[in-house]
Amino acid sequence: MKFEFTEEPTEVPIDGNKSVSVEPKQPWPSAYRGSRYSIVMDDNFDDHAVLKWEHRDLSIFAKAPNKLRQAMVLIGKSQGLGSFRITATGEVLTKVKASTYDNVDQAPISEGWVPVYLGKCRGEIDFGSVDTNPKPPTNGVKVWTSFPFNHGERWSVSSVGELVWNWRDYRFVSAFDHSDLVERYAAYRPNPGRLYITEHGHVWVNVPHNDVLPDKQAEIGEAVMAWKTDAESRGDATTLRLVNRRLVATSRSEDPADGQLPIHLGHLRDFDDGVIPKPIVDDQSYFLAVGQYEQVWE
């Protein structure tokens, strides 16, 4: 499905077992999270303004959606340029300088950068050789072949089996039960750690070699071999490079052979009746901290 952006309200759970309806252009009352993209000017493209995914020296471009860029302009982003996030629910978020934000009186902060809700998106951004909505595994697991950085909401499975959204010293538990998803995670990574949930509902995780349980070693090995054989036979240099970069980034020695494997666990619809995790922000000082900068590094 082609990417579509619409300005529509969304429901957000908040502290006190409540939820609020958030309209486009209103302050975002939850954690600032999701896949990170940006709209930038680039003279190498005919339209100049393009959508970009990046990580350090890696950059992959797509056509900038007109409606999204227009929404960025109307909210106060100069020329509609700047970074934005897409949550696991497809909500599009950005940050606006408090000094130029028309709805700053509704925000929990009056200075810095205010997280703002723009609307929702559906469908896939066309990044050419990178598929952001790959087919999930039907039996066992697969190697995660889409973007291996800045892609998806970063959650953590705690030592007591909770799904928690962490940032710096802040820790916000999901509003819902995710016992199926946590069980799936633990089957492949028994120790507490991170998992990522993309805007298309895919769940992927880094699996350290030493954490692979004996009864899963053959399955993981077969998944890696199947991915590598397929990518090499198709000459898929992009996927080979992205997975290799993830392995290097998660290796203590920068040797991909001992890096953590990016593993595709499945799709949210396969767990807990498809319930999407949503953090409950129960500490208002979070908004002061997250509003210090336009870019939030995780």
C-alpha positions as CSV (number, residue, x, y, z in Angstrom):
1,M,0.0,0.0,0.0
2,K,1.3,3.4,-1.0
3,F,2.2,5.8,1.9
4,E,-0.7,8.1,3.0
5,F,-0.8,10.8,5.6
6,T,-4.0,12.1,7.1
7,E,-4.8,14.6,9.8
8,E,-7.0,12.7,12.2
9,P,-7.3,12.4,16.0
10,T,-5.8,9.6,18.0
11,E,-6.4,8.1,21.5
12,V,-3.5,8.1,23.9
13,P,-3.5,6.4,27.3
14,I,-2.3,8.7,30.2
15,D,-1.6,8.4,33.9
16,G,-4.6,7.5,36.1
17,N,-6.1,4.8,33.9
18,K,-7.4,7.4,31.5
19,S,-7.0,8.2,27.9
20,V,-7.2,11.4,25.9
21,S,-8.1,12.2,22.3
22,V,-5.3,14.2,20.7
23,E,-6.0,16.3,17.6
24,P,-3.4,17.2,15.0
25,K,-1.2,20.1,16.0
26,Q,-1.8,19.5,19.7
27,P,1.0,18.7,22.1
28,W,1.9,15.0,22.3
29,P,1.1,13.7,25.9
30,S,3.1,10.5,25.8
31,A,6.7,9.3,25.1
32,Y,8.4,10.8,22.1
33,R,9.2,7.6,20.2
34,G,9.1,5.6,16.9
35,S,11.0,5.2,13.7
36,R,13.1,8.3,13.0
37,Y,13.0,10.0,9.6
38,S,13.6,13.5,8.3
39,I,12.6,15.7,5.4
40,V,15.7,17.5,4.1
41,M,16.9,19.6,1.1
42,D,19.2,17.7,-1.2
43,D,20.4,19.2,-4.6
44,N,21.0,15.7,-5.9
45,F,17.2,15.2,-6.3
46,D,14.9,16.9,-8.8
47,D,12.4,17.9,-6.1
48,H,15.2,19.0,-3.7
49,A,13.1,18.2,-0.6
50,V,13.4,14.5,0.1
51,L,12.6,12.1,2.9
52,K,15.7,10.5,4.5
53,W,16.5,7.6,6.8
54,E,20.1,7.8,8.2
55,H,22.5,6.4,10.6
56,R,26.0,7.9,10.8
57,D,27.4,7.5,7.2
58,L,24.4,5.5,6.0
59,S,21.6,7.5,4.1
60,I,18.7,6.2,2.1
61,F,16.2,8.5,0.5
62,A,12.6,8.4,-0.6
63,K,10.1,10.9,-2.1
64,A,8.8,13.4,0.6
65,P,5.1,13.0,1.0
66,N,3.4,16.3,0.1
67,K,0.7,16.2,2.7
68,L,3.2,15.4,5.5
69,R,5.5,18.2,4.4
70,Q,2.6,20.6,4.3
71,A,1.6,19.6,7.8
72,M,5.2,20.3,8.9
73,V,5.0,23.7,7.3
74,L,1.7,24.6,9.0
75,I,3.0,23.5,12.5
76,G,6.0,25.9,12.2
77,K,8.8,23.8,10.7
78,S,10.7,26.0,8.2
79,Q,10.0,24.9,4.6
80,G,8.5,21.7,6.1
81,L,11.9,20.4,6.9
82,G,13.1,18.5,10.0
83,S,12.9,15.2,11.8
84,F,9.8,13.3,12.7
85,R,8.9,10.0,14.3
86,I,6.3,7.3,13.4
87,T,5.0,5.2,16.3
88,A,3.9,1.6,16.2
89,T,0.3,2.9,15.8
90,G,1.3,5.0,12.8
91,E,1.1,8.3,14.7
92,V,3.4,11.0,13.2
93,L,5.2,13.2,15.8
94,T,7.6,16.1,15.5
95,K,9.1,18.8,17.7
96,V,8.4,22.5,17.4
97,K,10.2,25.4,19.1
98,A,8.0,26.6,22.0
99,S,8.7,30.2,20.9
100,T,7.0,29.6,17.6
101,Y,4.3,27.1,18.5
102,D,0.8,28.4,18.4
103,N,-0.5,25.8,20.9
104,V,2.2,26.2,23.5
105,D,-0.4,27.2,26.1
106,Q,-1.7,23.6,25.9
107,A,1.8,22.1,26.4
108,P,3.4,20.8,29.6
109,I,6.5,23.0,28.8
110,S,6.8,26.6,27.7
111,E,10.4,26.6,26.4
112,G,12.6,24.4,24.4
113,W,11.2,21.9,21.9
114,V,7.5,20.7,22.3
115,P,6.6,17.2,21.0
116,V,3.6,17.7,18.7
117,Y,1.2,15.2,17.1
118,L,0.6,15.7,13.4
119,G,-1.6,12.9,12.2
120,K,-1.5,9.3,11.1
121,C,0.1,7.5,8.3
122,R,-0.7,4.2,6.5
123,G,1.1,2.3,3.9
124,E,4.8,2.1,3.2
125,I,7.4,4.7,2.3
126,D,9.2,3.6,-0.9
127,F,12.9,3.3,0.0
128,G,13.6,1.3,-3.1
129,S,15.9,-1.6,-2.2
130,V,14.9,-1.5,1.5
131,D,11.6,-3.1,2.4
132,T,10.2,-1.5,5.6
133,N,7.3,-4.0,5.7
134,P,8.8,-7.4,5.0
135,K,6.8,-10.6,5.2
136,P,6.9,-11.8,8.8
137,P,8.2,-15.4,9.6
138,T,5.5,-18.0,9.3
139,N,7.4,-20.7,11.1
140,G,10.1,-19.8,13.6
141,V,12.1,-16.6,13.0
142,K,13.9,-14.8,10.2
143,V,16.8,-12.4,10.0
144,W,15.6,-8.8,10.2
145,T,16.4,-7.3,6.8
146,S,15.0,-3.8,7.0
147,F,16.6,-0.8,8.6
148,P,18.7,-2.0,11.6
149,F,19.0,1.4,13.3
150,N,16.5,4.2,14.2
151,H,13.7,1.9,13.2
152,G,10.9,1.1,15.5
153,E,9.9,2.0,19.1
154,R,12.6,0.8,21.5
155,W,11.0,-1.2,24.3
156,S,12.6,-3.4,27.0
157,V,11.6,-6.6,28.6
158,S,12.2,-6.3,32.3
159,S,13.4,-9.0,34.8
160,V,9.8,-9.4,35.9
161,G,8.4,-9.8,32.4
162,E,7.0,-6.3,32.0
163,L,7.2,-4.4,28.7
164,V,8.9,-1.0,29.6
165,W,9.8,2.1,27.5
166,N,13.1,3.5,28.8
167,W,14.8,6.7,28.0
168,R,17.7,8.0,30.2
169,D,16.5,7.7,33.8
170,Y,12.8,7.5,32.8
171,R,10.9,4.2,32.9
172,F,7.3,4.0,31.6
173,V,5.4,0.7,31.6
174,S,3.0,-0.2,28.8
175,A,-0.7,0.4,29.6
176,F,-1.5,-3.2,28.4
177,D,-0.6,-6.8,29.0
178,H,1.9,-8.3,26.6
179,S,2.5,-11.7,28.0
180,D,2.5,-13.4,24.6
181,L,5.0,-11.0,23.2
182,V,7.2,-11.3,26.3
183,E,7.1,-15.1,26.1
184,R,8.1,-15.0,22.4
185,Y,11.0,-12.7,23.3
186,A,12.1,-15.0,26.2
187,A,12.1,-18.0,23.9
188,Y,15.0,-16.5,21.9
189,R,16.6,-14.1,24.4
190,P,16.1,-15.3,28.0
191,N,17.8,-12.3,29.6
192,P,16.2,-8.9,30.0
193,G,16.9,-6.6,27.0
194,R,15.5,-4.5,24.2
195,L,13.0,-5.2,21.4
196,Y,11.9,-2.9,18.6
197,I,8.4,-2.4,17.2
198,T,8.1,-0.7,13.8
199,E,5.3,1.4,12.4
200,H,4.1,-1.7,10.5
201,G,3.8,-3.8,13.6
202,H,7.0,-5.9,13.1
203,V,8.9,-7.0,16.1
204,W,12.7,-7.5,15.9
205,V,15.3,-8.0,18.5
206,N,19.1,-8.3,18.8
207,V,20.1,-11.9,19.9
208,P,23.6,-12.3,21.3
209,H,25.3,-15.5,20.3
210,N,25.9,-16.5,23.9
211,D,22.2,-16.0,24.7
212,V,20.8,-18.4,22.2
213,L,19.3,-21.4,24.0
214,P,20.4,-24.8,22.9
215,D,17.0,-25.7,21.5
216,K,17.0,-22.6,19.4
217,Q,20.5,-22.7,18.0
218,A,19.7,-24.8,15.0
219,E,16.7,-22.6,14.1
220,I,18.7,-19.4,14.4
221,G,21.5,-21.0,12.3
222,E,19.0,-22.0,9.6
223,A,17.5,-18.5,9.5
224,V,20.9,-16.9,9.1
225,M,21.8,-19.3,6.3
226,A,18.5,-18.9,4.5
227,W,18.9,-15.1,4.6
228,K,22.5,-15.1,3.4
229,T,21.9,-17.6,0.6
230,D,18.8,-15.7,-0.6
231,A,20.5,-12.2,-0.4
232,E,23.6,-13.4,-2.2
233,S,21.7,-15.2,-4.9
234,R,19.7,-12.0,-5.6
235,G,22.7,-9.8,-5.4
236,D,21.0,-7.9,-2.6
237,A,24.0,-5.7,-1.5
238,T,21.8,-3.3,0.5
239,T,20.5,-6.0,2.8
240,L,23.9,-7.6,3.2
241,R,25.4,-4.3,4.1
242,L,22.7,-3.3,6.6
243,V,22.8,-6.6,8.5
244,N,26.6,-6.5,8.6
245,R,26.5,-3.0,10.0
246,R,24.2,-4.1,12.8
247,L,26.5,-7.0,13.6
248,V,29.5,-4.7,13.7
249,A,27.7,-2.1,15.8
250,T,26.7,-4.8,18.4
251,S,30.1,-6.5,18.5
252,R,32.6,-5.6,21.3
253,S,35.5,-6.3,18.8
254,E,33.8,-4.8,15.7
255,D,34.0,-8.3,14.2
256,P,30.6,-9.1,12.7
257,A,31.1,-12.8,13.6
258,D,30.5,-12.0,17.3
259,G,27.9,-9.3,16.8
260,Q,24.3,-9.7,17.9
261,L,22.0,-11.1,15.3
262,P,19.0,-8.9,14.3
263,I,16.1,-11.4,14.5
264,H,12.6,-10.9,13.2
265,L,10.3,-12.4,15.9
266,G,7.0,-11.8,14.0
267,H,4.2,-9.3,13.8
268,L,2.1,-7.7,16.6
269,R,-1.1,-9.3,15.3
270,D,0.3,-12.7,16.3
271,F,0.6,-11.7,19.9
272,D,-1.8,-10.6,22.6
273,D,-4.7,-10.2,20.1
274,G,-2.6,-7.6,18.3
275,V,-2.6,-5.0,21.2
276,I,0.0,-2.3,20.5
277,P,2.2,-1.3,23.4
278,K,1.7,2.2,24.7
279,P,3.7,3.8,27.5
280,I,2.1,5.6,30.4
281,V,4.0,8.8,31.2
282,D,3.6,9.2,34.9
283,D,6.4,11.8,35.5
284,Q,5.8,15.2,34.0
285,S,9.5,16.2,34.3
286,Y,10.1,13.9,31.3
287,F,8.7,16.6,29.0
288,L,11.2,19.1,30.3
289,A,14.1,16.6,29.6
290,V,12.9,15.5,26.2
291,G,12.2,19.1,25.2
292,Q,15.8,20.2,25.6
293,Y,16.8,19.3,22.1
294,E,15.1,18.8,18.7
295,Q,16.9,15.5,18.2
296,V,16.5,12.8,20.9
297,W,19.2,10.2,20.9
298,E,18.4,6.8,22.3
